[in-house]
Amino acid sequence: MDVFSGAQSRAGLSVSQRQRGRSRNGSPEGRHRLPVRAGFVARTVVPPRSSGRGLTAPRDEASREKHSCPLNSGVRFMTISAAGDETLTVAIVHYNTPELTARCLSSALRVLREGLPGAFRIVVVDNCSENEKFEALRAAVAQLDAPELLLVRSCINGGFGLGCMTALNYSAGKFIALVNSDTQFDDDCFSPLIAHLQDHPDIGVIGAQQLSEAGAPVRSVGFNESFLTRLKPRRKHALSAAAPADVDYLFGAFMMFRREAFAQCGGFDPTIFLFYEEMDVCHRLRANGWRVVFFPGASYRHLGQGSVSALSDTKPESDLSLFYVIRKNDGYWAWRLMAVSKLLSYSLRAPFNARARKMLRRLLAMGPPQALSLRVGQTCNFDYINR
């Protein structure tokens, strides 16, 4: 992986993460274990031990001594915690859209320098773009001359979720904003969300009002895919809310997480190549007792379909991801019912619609969820070395 900050290279970090559960009084206790690197505030921690409920760290002093990492073990694992000057980490995944990403970075830097001067870092992960596209982005980053900006080159396109997780290897912010590369910021929508998260410690993730390219409000939240969910009054309330409202999930163009909540639920599932990552992670947040909140008092502009515009048809990948998320979170029969409903829909339209015939063929040949994902065709690019 290659790392660039402005016109200057930085050493990369190799991150091994573990998280601890929440205590009985509800306070998050997540920790991240990393080798020591400069630029982070670090404290020694012990390796976690396993239990029937997942990874937890020993709590008493005797257990800490028993499970501590020996000094001669070769690697000292340390806690990564937010540096004093890093309140927010912004993670952006780039794929073959250098112009859009440069505009996104320029607008984000402008509003963040006004709203959070000296208290943020932006990490951009290039998801194995074409070499010339990456070089164009690197040139644009150099022109911005932003010490707050870090550019990382990945050797493989592992999808949006894995790109975000890669970016967070370089983060230390108390709050994490995951931002699509085709977004733009007219005003500071980061500070109001941070303030709301600080005032409400039970919120795990918060999202702002999404605007179209022309500046018109568009749908910014989602609800679990079922007929009964659509009848709930809070669905209509959230779609037209004038005040913060709890929702099932937020659209992934812009999401701000509380760091410990994101760590506790495991972050994005890298099995998902594209689409529905936000539905999955919000489901796990809510299952762990965190709230998912839509905040209409802040907004951002989303141009839409930036990195996926080169794909001729994104519907097959969308269906695969939806099936996987439903099978994972709602069980076998919910997945089967969704697959049958899609099968009937495509079958009825197939005689009159070529796209429906294509989708029907893919559905019949799908096999297990994700078996035909775009991930299968990805290759590595080692033209850039780790330095």
C-alpha positions in Angstrom: 0.0 0.0 0.0 1.4 3.4 -0.9 0.8 6.4 1.3 1.0 10.1 0.2 0.2 13.2 2.2 0.1 16.3 0.1 3.4 16.2 -1.9 5.1 14.2 0.9 5.1 10.4 1.6 4.4 9.0 5.0 5.0 5.5 6.5 2.0 3.2 6.4 0.6 1.5 9.4 -0.3 -2.2 9.8 -3.4 -2.4 11.9 -4.8 -5.4 13.9 -8.0 -4.5 15.5 -9.9 -6.0 18.4 -12.9 -4.7 20.1 -14.4 -5.2 23.6 -18.1 -5.3 24.4 -20.0 -2.6 26.3 -20.0 -2.7 30.1 -23.1 -3.4 32.1 -23.7 0.3 32.6 -23.7 0.8 28.9 -20.4 2.6 28.5 -18.5 1.6 25.4 -15.1 0.1 26.0 -13.7 -0.6 22.5 -9.9 -0.7 22.1 -7.8 -1.0 18.9 -4.5 -2.9 19.1 -1.7 -1.6 16.9 2.1 -1.7 16.7 3.6 1.6 18.0 3.9 4.4 15.3 4.6 8.0 15.6 1.7 10.5 15.4 -0.7 8.6 17.7 -1.3 8.8 21.4 -0.7 5.2 22.5 -1.1 3.2 25.7 -0.1 -0.4 26.4 -3.0 -2.9 26.4 -3.2 -6.6 26.9 -4.3 -9.1 24.3 -8.0 -9.8 24.6 -9.2 -13.2 25.7 -12.2 -14.9 24.1 -15.5 -15.8 25.7 -18.8 -17.1 24.6 -19.9 -13.6 23.8 -16.9 -12.6 21.7 -13.6 -10.9 22.5 -13.3 -9.2 25.8 -10.2 -8.0 27.7 -9.4 -9.1 31.3 -10.7 -6.6 33.8 -8.9 -7.4 37.0 -5.2 -6.6 37.7 -4.2 -10.3 38.2 -5.7 -11.2 34.8 -4.1 -8.2 33.1 -0.7 -9.4 34.4 -1.4 -13.0 33.4 -2.4 -12.1 29.9 0.0 -9.2 29.3 2.2 -9.3 26.2 5.8 -10.2 27.1 8.4 -7.5 26.3 10.5 -9.9 24.3 7.7 -11.1 22.1 9.0 -9.0 19.1 5.9 -6.7 18.7 4.4 -4.4 21.4 0.8 -3.9 20.8 -0.6 -0.5 21.8 -3.9 1.2 22.1 -4.7 3.8 19.4 -6.7 6.7 20.8 -7.6 10.0 19.4 -4.8 12.5 19.4 -5.4 15.8 21.1 -5.8 17.6 17.8 -8.0 15.0 16.0 -11.6 15.1 16.8 -12.8 13.9 13.4 -11.5 11.5 10.8 -13.0 11.8 7.3 -12.6 8.6 5.1 -13.1 8.8 1.3 -12.8 6.0 -1.2 -11.7 6.9 -4.7 -12.1 4.8 -7.8 -11.4 6.3 -11.2 -13.0 9.7 -10.5 -10.1 12.1 -9.8 -12.0 15.3 -10.8 -15.0 14.5 -8.6 -12.8 13.5 -5.7 -10.7 16.6 -6.0 -13.9 18.8 -5.9 -15.1 16.8 -2.8 -11.8 17.3 -1.1 -11.6 21.0 -1.8 -15.1 21.6 -0.4 -14.5 19.4 2.6 -11.2 21.1 3.4 -12.8 24.5 3.1 -15.7 23.8 5.6 -13.6 21.8 8.0 -10.9 24.4 8.3 -13.7 26.9 9.2 -15.6 24.6 11.5 -12.9 22.3 13.0 -9.6 24.1 12.5 -6.7 21.8 13.3 -9.0 19.1 14.7 -9.5 16.8 11.7 -7.8 14.5 9.3 -9.0 13.3 5.8 -7.8 9.9 4.6 -8.4 9.0 0.9 -8.0 5.4 -0.2 -7.5 4.8 -3.9 -9.3 1.5 -4.6 -6.9 0.3 -7.3 -7.9 2.8 -9.9 -6.3 2.9 -13.4 -2.8 4.2 -13.0 -3.4 7.4 -14.9 -6.5 8.1 -12.8 -4.6 7.6 -9.6 -1.8 9.9 -10.9 -4.3 12.6 -11.7 -5.7 12.3 -8.1 -2.2 12.4 -6.6 -1.4 15.6 -8.6 -4.7 17.2 -7.4 -3.9 16.3 -3.8 -0.4 17.8 -4.2 -2.0 21.0 -5.5 -4.2 21.2 -2.4 -1.1 21.3 -0.3 -3.1 20.1 2.7 -1.1 18.6 5.7 -4.5 17.3 7.0 -4.9 15.1 3.9 -3.5 11.6 3.5 -3.7 9.6 0.3 -3.4 5.8 0.3 -3.0 3.5 -2.7 -4.6 0.0 -2.4 -3.3 -2.8 -4.6 -6.8 -4.2 -5.1 -10.4 -3.0 -5.4 -12.0 -4.7 -2.5 -15.2 -2.7 -2.7 -16.5 0.4 -0.9 -16.7 -1.2 2.6 -13.2 -2.6 2.6 -11.8 0.7 1.2 -13.4 2.5 4.1 -11.9 0.0 6.6 -8.5 0.5 5.0 -8.8 4.2 5.5 -9.5 3.8 9.2 -6.2 2.1 9.7 -4.8 5.6 9.6 -7.5 7.3 11.8 -7.6 8.4 15.4 -10.6 10.7 15.5 -13.2 10.3 18.2 -15.8 10.6 15.3 -15.6 9.0 11.9 -17.3 10.4 8.8 -17.5 8.1 5.8 -18.0 10.2 2.7 -18.6 9.3 -0.9 -16.2 10.8 -3.4 -19.1 12.4 -5.4 -20.3 14.6 -2.6 -19.8 18.3 -2.1 -20.2 20.6 0.9 -21.7 24.1 0.6 -21.7 24.6 4.4 -20.2 22.9 7.4 -22.4 19.9 8.1 -19.7 18.2 10.2 -19.8 20.4 13.3 -23.6 20.2 13.9 -23.5 16.4 13.7 -20.5 16.2 16.1 -22.3 18.5 18.6 -25.5 16.3 18.4 -23.4 13.2 19.0 -21.7 14.8 22.0 -25.1 15.7 23.4 -26.6 12.2 22.9 -24.1 9.5 23.9 -26.5 6.7 22.9 -26.3 7.6 19.2 -23.9 5.4 17.2 -24.3 6.9 13.8 -25.9 10.1 12.4 -26.6 11.3 8.9 -27.5 14.7 7.3 -30.0 15.7 4.7 -29.0 14.7 1.2 -29.4 17.2 -1.6 -29.4 16.6 -5.3 -26.8 18.3 -7.6 -29.4 21.1 -8.1 -29.7 21.5 -4.3 -33.2 20.0 -3.8 -33.7 17.7 -0.8 -33.9 14.0 -1.6 -34.4 10.9 0.4 -31.6 10.3 2.8 -32.7 7.3 5.0 -33.9 3.8 4.5 -36.1 1.3 6.3 -35.8 -2.5 6.4 -37.1 -4.2 3.4 -40.5 -5.6 4.4 -44.1 -4.7 3.7 -45.0 -4.2 7.3 -42.1 -1.7 7.8 -43.5 0.5 5.1 -46.7 0.9 7.1 -45.0 2.2 10.2 -45.8 5.9 11.0 -42.2 6.7 11.8 -41.2 6.0 8.2 -43.2 8.9 6.8 -42.2 11.1 9.8 -38.5 10.5 9.2 -38.8 11.1 5.4 -40.2 14.6 6.1 -38.7 15.2 9.5 -37.9 18.8 10.6 -36.2 17.5 13.8 -33.8 14.6 14.4 -35.5 11.2 14.0 -34.5 7.5 14.6 -34.5 5.4 11.4 -33.5 1.9 10.4 -30.5 3.0 8.3 -28.9 6.0 6.7 -27.9 6.3 3.1 -24.2 5.7 2.8 -23.2 8.8 0.8 -22.5 10.5 4.2 -22.5 8.8 7.6 -20.8 10.0 10.8 -20.1 7.3 13.4 -19.1 7.4 17.0 -15.7 5.6 17.0 -16.5 3.2 19.8 -19.8 2.3 18.3 -18.3 1.6 14.9 -15.6 -0.5 16.5 -18.0 -2.5 18.7 -20.2 -3.5 15.8 -17.3 -4.5 13.6 -17.4 -1.8 11.0 -18.3 -2.5 7.4 -18.6 -6.1 6.3 -15.9 -6.5 3.6 -17.9 -9.4 2.0 -20.2 -6.7 0.5 -18.6 -5.3 -2.6 -21.1 -2.5 -3.3 -24.5 -1.4 -2.0 -26.3 -2.0 1.3 -23.2 -1.7 3.5 -25.1 1.0 5.4 -28.2 -1.2 5.9 -26.0 -4.0 7.3 -23.9 -1.9 9.7 -26.9 0.1 11.0 -28.6 -3.2 11.7 -25.7 -4.3 13.8 -25.5 -1.0 15.6 -29.1 -1.2 16.6 -28.6 -4.8 17.7 -25.9 -3.5 20.1 -28.1 -0.9 21.6 -27.0 2.2 19.6 -29.3 4.6 17.9 -29.3 5.4 14.2 -30.4 9.1 13.8 -31.3 11.3 10.8 -30.4 14.9 11.4 -32.1 17.2 8.9 -30.5 20.4 10.3 -27.3 19.8 8.3 -27.0 18.9 4.6 -24.6 17.9 1.8 -24.8 17.7 -1.9 -24.6 14.2 -3.5 -24.0 14.1 -7.3 -24.6 10.3 -7.4 -23.3 7.2 -9.1 -19.8 8.7 -9.4 -17.5 5.6 -9.1 -20.1 3.1 -10.4 -21.0 5.2 -13.5 -18.6 3.0 -15.6 -20.7 -0.1 -14.9 -23.3 -0.8 -17.5 -25.8 -2.2 -15.0 -25.5 -2.0 -11.2 -28.8 -3.8 -10.5 -27.3 -7.3 -10.4 -24.7 -6.3 -7.8 -27.4 -4.5 -5.8 -29.6 -7.6 -5.7 -26.7 -9.8 -4.6 -25.8 -7.4 -1.7 -29.4 -7.2 -0.6 -29.8 -10.9 -0.6 -26.6 -11.3 1.4 -27.6 -8.7 4.0 -31.1 -10.1 4.5 -29.8 -13.7 4.8 -27.2 -12.6 7.3 -29.4 -10.4 9.5 -32.9 -11.7 9.1 -32.4 -15.4 8.4 -32.9 -18.1 5.8 -36.6 -17.7 5.2 -36.5 -13.9 4.9 -33.8 -14.4 2.2 -35.9 -17.0 0.4 -39.0 -14.9 0.5 -37.1 -11.9 -1.0 -35.5 -14.2 -3.7 -39.0 -15.6 -4.6 -40.5 -12.1 -4.9 -37.6 -11.0 -7.1 -38.0 -14.1 -9.2 -41.7 -13.5 -9.7 -41.1 -9.9 -10.6 -38.5 -10.6 -13.2 -40.5 -13.5 -14.6 -43.5 -11.4 -15.2 -41.5 -8.7 -17.0 -39.0 -10.9 -18.9 -41.2 -11.5 -22.0 -41.3 -7.7 -22.6 -38.0 -6.4 -21.1 -34.5 -7.5 -22.1 -33.0 -6.2 -18.8 -35.6 -8.3 -16.8 -34.6 -11.4 -18.8 -30.9 -10.8 -17.9 -31.8 -10.3 -14.3 -33.9 -13.5 -14.3 -31.0 -15.5 -15.8 -28.6 -14.2 -13.1 -31.0 -14.9 -10.3 -31.6 -18.5 -11.5 -27.8 -19.0 -11.7 -26.9 -17.1 -8.6 -26.2 -19.9 -6.1 -25.2 -18.6 -2.7 -25.3 -14.9 -2.1 -22.3 -13.0 -3.5 -21.3 -15.9 -5.7 -21.5 -13.8 -8.8 -20.3 -10.5 -7.2 -18.1 -8.1 -9.1 -15.5 -8.9 -6.5 -14.8 -12.2 -8.3 -13.2 -10.4 -11.3 -10.9 -8.1 -9.4 -7.1 -8.3 -9.9 -4.2 -6.9 -8.1 -2.0 -4.0 -9.2 1.5 -4.0 -7.7 2.9 -1.1 -9.8 3.1 1.0 -6.6 5.3 -0.3 -3.7 4.9 0.3 0.0 7.0 3.2 1.0 
